Amino acid sequence: MIRWRKGEVVRVRREWPGAVELDVAVAEGECRALAYPPLVGRPEVGDTVLLNTTALAMGLGTGGYAMVVAVPDRLPQDPSGPGHLVKARYTPLQATVLGADEQGSPHHEALREADSVDGMPVVVADLHSALPAILCGLYADSPGIRVAYVMQDGGALPAWFSMSCATLRERDWLCGVVTTGQSFGGDVEAVTLHTGLLAARHVLGADVAVVAQGPGNLGTGTRWGFSGVAAGEAVNAAAVLAGRPVAALRVSEGDRRERHVGVSHHSLTAYGRVALAPAQVVVPDLPGEFGATVREQAAALATHHEIVTVPVDGLHEALKASLVRLSTMGRGLEEDLAYFVTSAAAGRHAASLLS
């Protein structure tokens, strides 16, 4: 259930496109809060704000903010532009956006009969934290290419939540963000993952697309109860649109949970059971006993996928040059190097498909 608080803005900490981080005084003291100005307006110091404190109370690692639901004394102006897609539908903050694929869009004609992404490599990952690492691998081997991020709705719905995306977009490591399904706030909005991939190719002119859920995945410790199953569906979507799906494995040497050590059961389920179309599954050529374990575990996916072993020389250095801080489940680059190297290897392989 939702936990509510009223508070007063005492400090604006920082802001990036679509989001403002605040300190808000509440009855229990001060708390860190996040507002999305396109939805609620921009809170100023002294404003009274209505907060949803559920994620903060639960101590969520990715989403440990109180969320500003409204600035009751200063509501934002009603939107005046076009747009008939409603996302986060039938929630208190449902938003109307202009979809690239809807009739009123300038891109409607380009997408109306579009049925192919023309062999575009589509790198699929389970977690949002893989995105910058994949880009490190891509740009290490193919500088100057255009890469679009196609965001699924299994994690955060607003793309604005991702500070990484804002920086990567600003520094031209992403030519754009496409938000699909119930997610919103990207440079391009799309109804489905399929039209999102088509928009990445035909609207943004991407050479490569990276597909992953937004920040903050959901998992229950069961075989099927995790939001990353959508990675398997992304392989299917890429294949049916004549793309070249590249499956990035979720690999960890630093996770304390046995089910995620080596190749995560998330990858084995999503690619082994959910993905019905074949993909190229990238296995990094990691050294030692751990590397042998990863290769052995990944071999189970060879029944209907192509296993591609990718050298990892130079990827550690490429990851150190990331434009954004690398972090997954609270672990940084050196704390779980295998995770980030595996993602970068998928980017390296996608780059090789462009030559």
C-alpha positions as CSV (number, residue, x, y, z in Angstrom):
1,M,0.0,0.0,0.0
2,I,1.1,3.6,-0.6
3,R,2.7,5.6,2.2
4,W,1.9,9.3,2.1
5,R,3.5,12.4,3.6
6,K,3.2,16.1,3.2
7,G,6.4,18.1,3.3
8,E,8.1,21.4,2.5
9,V,11.0,21.7,0.0
10,V,14.1,23.0,1.8
11,R,16.7,22.4,-0.8
12,V,17.1,21.7,-4.6
13,R,20.1,19.3,-4.7
14,R,20.5,18.8,-8.5
15,E,18.5,18.4,-11.6
16,W,18.8,16.7,-15.0
17,P,16.4,16.6,-18.0
18,G,13.0,15.6,-16.7
19,A,13.9,15.3,-13.0
20,V,14.7,17.3,-9.9
21,E,16.3,15.9,-6.7
22,L,15.1,17.7,-3.5
23,D,15.5,17.7,0.2
24,V,12.1,17.8,1.8
25,A,11.2,18.4,5.5
26,V,8.6,16.0,6.8
27,A,7.4,15.2,10.3
28,E,10.2,12.6,10.8
29,G,13.0,15.0,9.6
30,E,14.4,15.5,6.1
31,C,14.1,13.1,3.3
32,R,15.5,12.9,-0.3
33,A,12.8,13.3,-2.9
34,L,12.5,13.2,-6.7
35,A,10.1,15.2,-8.8
36,Y,9.3,15.0,-12.5
37,P,8.5,18.5,-13.6
38,P,6.8,17.4,-16.9
39,L,4.3,15.6,-14.7
40,V,4.0,17.7,-11.5
41,G,5.7,21.0,-12.3
42,R,9.0,22.1,-10.8
43,P,9.0,22.4,-7.0
44,E,10.7,25.4,-5.5
45,V,12.2,26.0,-2.1
46,G,9.3,26.7,0.3
47,D,6.7,24.8,-1.7
48,T,4.4,22.3,0.0
49,V,4.6,18.9,-1.7
50,L,2.6,15.7,-1.5
51,L,4.9,12.7,-1.3
52,N,4.6,9.0,-2.0
53,T,7.2,7.6,0.4
54,T,6.7,3.9,-0.3
55,A,10.0,3.2,-2.0
56,L,11.9,5.2,0.7
57,A,10.2,3.3,3.5
58,M,11.1,0.0,1.8
59,G,14.7,1.0,1.4
60,L,14.8,0.1,-2.3
61,G,18.3,0.3,-3.6
62,T,17.5,1.8,-7.0
63,G,14.4,3.8,-6.1
64,G,15.1,5.0,-2.6
65,Y,13.4,8.3,-3.1
66,A,10.2,9.9,-1.8
67,M,8.3,10.7,-5.0
68,V,6.6,14.1,-5.5
69,V,3.1,13.4,-6.5
70,A,1.9,17.0,-6.6
71,V,2.7,20.6,-5.7
72,P,-0.9,21.4,-4.5
73,D,-0.5,25.2,-4.4
74,R,1.1,25.6,-7.8
75,L,-0.2,23.1,-10.4
76,P,1.6,22.8,-13.8
77,Q,-0.2,24.1,-16.9
78,D,-2.3,21.8,-18.9
79,P,-0.5,20.3,-21.9
80,S,-1.3,22.1,-25.2
81,G,0.5,19.9,-27.7
82,P,-0.7,16.9,-29.7
83,G,-0.7,13.4,-28.4
84,H,-3.2,10.7,-27.8
85,L,-1.2,7.9,-26.2
86,V,-1.9,7.5,-22.5
87,K,0.8,5.9,-20.5
88,A,0.9,4.7,-16.9
89,R,-2.8,4.3,-17.7
90,Y,-5.5,4.7,-15.0
91,T,-2.9,5.6,-12.4
92,P,-3.1,9.0,-10.7
93,L,-0.2,10.3,-12.8
94,Q,-1.3,8.9,-16.2
95,A,0.4,11.0,-18.9
96,T,-0.6,11.8,-22.4
97,V,2.2,11.7,-24.9
98,L,2.7,11.9,-28.7
99,G,3.5,8.4,-30.0
100,A,5.7,8.2,-33.0
101,D,3.3,5.6,-34.4
102,E,0.0,7.4,-33.9
103,Q,-1.9,9.1,-36.7
104,G,-1.0,12.7,-35.5
105,S,2.7,12.0,-35.5
106,P,5.0,13.4,-38.2
107,H,6.6,9.9,-38.2
108,H,3.3,8.0,-38.7
109,E,3.8,7.6,-42.5
110,A,7.4,6.2,-42.0
111,L,6.1,3.7,-39.5
112,R,2.7,2.9,-40.9
113,E,3.9,0.1,-43.2
114,A,7.3,-0.4,-41.6
115,D,8.0,-4.1,-41.1
116,S,11.8,-4.4,-40.8
117,V,14.8,-2.9,-39.0
118,D,17.0,-3.9,-42.0
119,G,19.3,-6.3,-40.2
120,M,20.1,-3.8,-37.4
121,P,21.9,-5.4,-34.5
122,V,19.7,-5.4,-31.4
123,V,21.5,-6.0,-28.1
124,V,19.2,-7.4,-25.4
125,A,20.0,-7.2,-21.7
126,D,18.2,-8.0,-18.5
127,L,19.2,-5.0,-16.4
128,H,19.4,-1.3,-17.1
129,S,22.8,-1.2,-15.5
130,A,24.1,-3.2,-18.6
131,L,23.4,-0.2,-20.9
132,P,26.5,1.9,-20.3
133,A,28.8,-1.2,-20.3
134,I,27.3,-2.4,-23.6
135,L,28.0,1.1,-25.0
136,C,31.6,0.9,-23.8
137,G,32.1,-2.2,-25.8
138,L,30.4,-0.8,-28.9
139,Y,32.3,2.5,-29.0
140,A,35.7,0.8,-28.2
141,D,35.5,-0.9,-31.5
142,S,33.1,1.3,-33.6
143,P,33.4,5.0,-32.7
144,G,30.9,7.3,-34.5
145,I,28.0,4.9,-34.8
146,R,24.5,5.8,-33.8
147,V,23.0,3.8,-30.9
148,A,19.4,4.1,-29.6
149,Y,18.2,2.8,-26.2
150,V,14.8,1.1,-26.4
151,M,13.4,1.1,-22.9
152,Q,10.9,-1.6,-21.8
153,D,8.5,-1.0,-18.9
154,G,9.6,-3.8,-16.5
155,G,11.5,-1.3,-14.2
156,A,11.0,2.5,-13.9
157,L,8.3,3.9,-16.1
158,P,9.7,7.4,-16.5
159,A,12.9,7.5,-18.6
160,W,13.6,10.7,-16.6
161,F,14.6,8.5,-13.6
162,S,17.8,7.5,-15.3
163,M,20.6,9.9,-14.7
164,S,22.8,7.6,-16.9
165,C,20.5,8.0,-19.9
166,A,20.5,11.8,-19.4
167,T,24.3,11.9,-19.5
168,L,24.7,9.4,-22.3
169,R,22.2,11.3,-24.4
170,E,23.9,14.7,-23.6
171,R,27.3,13.2,-24.5
172,D,26.0,11.7,-27.8
173,W,26.6,8.1,-26.7
174,L,22.9,7.7,-27.4
175,C,21.2,9.2,-30.4
176,G,17.9,8.9,-28.5
177,V,15.8,7.0,-26.0
178,V,12.6,5.3,-27.1
179,T,10.1,4.5,-24.4
180,T,7.7,1.6,-25.1
181,G,4.7,0.0,-23.5
182,Q,3.7,1.9,-20.3
183,S,7.1,3.6,-20.0
184,F,7.3,7.2,-21.1
185,G,9.5,10.3,-21.2
186,G,11.9,9.2,-24.0
187,D,12.9,11.3,-27.1
188,V,10.4,9.0,-28.9
189,E,7.3,7.4,-27.6
190,A,6.0,4.1,-28.9
191,V,3.1,1.8,-28.2
192,T,5.0,-1.5,-28.3
193,L,8.5,-2.8,-28.3
194,H,8.0,-3.6,-32.0
195,T,7.2,-0.1,-33.0
196,G,9.9,1.1,-30.6
197,L,12.5,-0.9,-32.5
198,L,11.1,0.4,-35.8
199,A,11.3,3.9,-34.5
200,A,14.9,3.4,-33.4
201,R,15.8,2.5,-36.9
202,H,13.5,4.7,-39.1
203,V,13.0,7.7,-36.8
204,L,16.3,8.0,-35.0
205,G,18.4,6.4,-37.7
206,A,20.2,4.1,-35.3
207,D,22.8,1.6,-36.4
208,V,22.4,-0.4,-33.3
209,A,19.6,-0.6,-30.7
210,V,20.0,-1.7,-27.0
211,V,16.9,-3.1,-25.4
212,A,16.6,-3.3,-21.6
213,Q,14.1,-2.5,-18.9
214,G,14.4,0.8,-17.1
215,P,16.2,1.1,-13.7
216,G,14.9,-1.1,-10.9
217,N,14.0,-4.6,-11.9
218,L,11.5,-6.8,-10.0
219,G,12.4,-10.3,-8.9
220,T,10.8,-12.8,-6.5
221,G,13.5,-15.6,-6.4
222,T,11.3,-17.9,-8.5
223,R,11.9,-19.3,-11.9
224,W,9.4,-17.1,-13.7
225,G,8.7,-14.2,-11.4
226,F,11.1,-11.6,-12.5
227,S,10.7,-8.6,-14.9
228,G,13.7,-9.7,-16.9
229,V,11.7,-12.4,-18.7
230,A,11.0,-9.5,-21.1
231,A,14.5,-10.0,-22.5
232,G,13.3,-13.2,-24.1
233,E,10.4,-11.4,-25.7
234,A,12.8,-8.7,-27.0
235,V,14.8,-11.4,-28.8
236,N,11.5,-12.5,-30.5
237,A,10.6,-8.9,-31.4
238,A,14.0,-8.2,-32.9
239,A,14.0,-11.4,-34.9
240,V,10.4,-11.0,-36.3
241,L,11.4,-7.5,-37.5
242,A,14.5,-8.8,-39.4
243,G,17.0,-7.6,-36.9
244,R,20.0,-9.4,-35.6
245,P,19.3,-10.2,-31.9
246,V,22.4,-10.3,-29.7
247,A,21.8,-11.7,-26.2
248,A,23.9,-10.2,-23.4
249,L,24.2,-12.6,-20.5
250,R,23.8,-11.6,-17.0
251,V,26.9,-12.9,-15.4
252,S,28.3,-12.2,-11.9
253,E,31.2,-13.2,-9.8
254,G,30.3,-10.7,-7.0
255,D,26.6,-11.5,-6.3
256,R,26.1,-13.4,-3.0
257,R,23.0,-15.1,-4.3
258,E,23.9,-18.5,-5.7
259,R,21.2,-18.3,-8.4
260,H,23.0,-15.3,-9.9
261,V,26.6,-16.5,-9.7
262,G,28.1,-17.3,-13.1
263,V,25.3,-17.1,-15.6
264,S,22.2,-15.9,-13.8
265,H,19.1,-18.1,-13.9
266,H,17.4,-14.9,-15.3
267,S,19.4,-15.3,-18.5
268,L,18.9,-19.1,-18.7
269,T,15.2,-18.7,-18.4
270,A,14.7,-15.6,-20.6
271,Y,16.9,-16.9,-23.4
272,G,16.4,-20.6,-22.9
273,R,12.6,-20.7,-22.4
274,V,11.0,-17.4,-23.4
275,A,13.0,-16.6,-26.6
276,L,11.6,-18.7,-29.3
277,A,13.7,-17.1,-32.1
278,P,17.4,-17.8,-32.4
279,A,19.9,-15.2,-31.2
280,Q,23.6,-14.8,-31.0
281,V,24.4,-15.4,-27.3
282,V,27.6,-13.6,-26.4
283,V,29.9,-15.5,-24.0
284,P,33.0,-13.6,-22.8
285,D,36.3,-15.4,-22.9
286,L,36.9,-15.0,-19.2
287,P,40.0,-16.5,-17.7
288,G,40.4,-19.3,-15.1
289,E,37.9,-21.5,-13.4
290,F,35.2,-18.9,-13.3
291,G,35.4,-18.4,-17.1
292,A,35.1,-22.1,-17.6
293,T,32.0,-22.2,-15.4
294,V,30.4,-19.4,-17.4
295,R,31.1,-21.2,-20.7
296,E,29.7,-24.5,-19.4
297,Q,26.5,-22.8,-18.1
298,A,26.0,-20.9,-21.3
299,A,26.3,-24.0,-23.4
300,A,22.8,-25.0,-22.3
301,L,21.5,-22.2,-24.6
302,A,23.1,-23.8,-27.7
303,T,20.1,-25.9,-28.3
304,H,18.4,-23.1,-30.3
305,H,20.9,-20.2,-30.1
306,E,24.3,-19.6,-31.6
307,I,27.0,-19.3,-28.9
308,V,29.6,-16.6,-29.8
309,T,32.7,-16.5,-27.8
310,V,34.1,-12.9,-27.7
311,P,37.6,-12.0,-26.5
312,V,37.7,-9.5,-23.6
313,D,41.1,-7.9,-24.1
314,G,40.9,-4.2,-23.7
315,L,37.4,-4.2,-22.3
316,H,38.5,-3.4,-18.8
317,E,40.2,-0.3,-20.0
318,A,37.1,0.6,-22.1
319,L,34.9,0.3,-19.1
320,K,37.1,2.5,-17.0
321,A,36.5,5.2,-19.6
322,S,32.7,5.0,-19.2
323,L,30.9,8.4,-19.4
324,V,28.8,7.4,-16.4
325,R,29.4,5.5,-13.1
326,L,29.1,1.8,-13.5
327,S,27.0,0.1,-10.8
328,T,24.8,-2.9,-10.6
329,M,23.0,-4.0,-7.4
330,G,25.3,-1.6,-5.5
331,R,28.5,-3.1,-6.9
332,G,30.9,-1.0,-8.9
333,L,33.2,-2.0,-11.8
334,E,36.0,-3.6,-9.7
335,E,33.5,-5.3,-7.3
336,D,31.8,-7.2,-10.1
337,L,34.1,-6.9,-13.1
338,A,32.7,-10.0,-14.8
339,Y,29.2,-8.5,-15.0
340,F,30.4,-5.4,-16.8
341,V,32.9,-7.2,-19.1
342,T,30.2,-9.6,-20.2
343,S,27.9,-6.7,-21.1
344,A,30.8,-4.9,-22.9
345,A,31.5,-8.1,-24.8
346,A,28.0,-8.1,-26.2
347,G,28.6,-4.5,-27.4
348,R,31.9,-5.5,-29.0
349,H,30.1,-8.3,-30.9
350,A,27.3,-6.0,-32.1
351,A,30.0,-3.7,-33.4
352,S,31.5,-6.5,-35.4
353,L,28.2,-7.1,-37.1
354,L,28.4,-3.6,-38.7
355,S,31.6,-4.2,-40.6
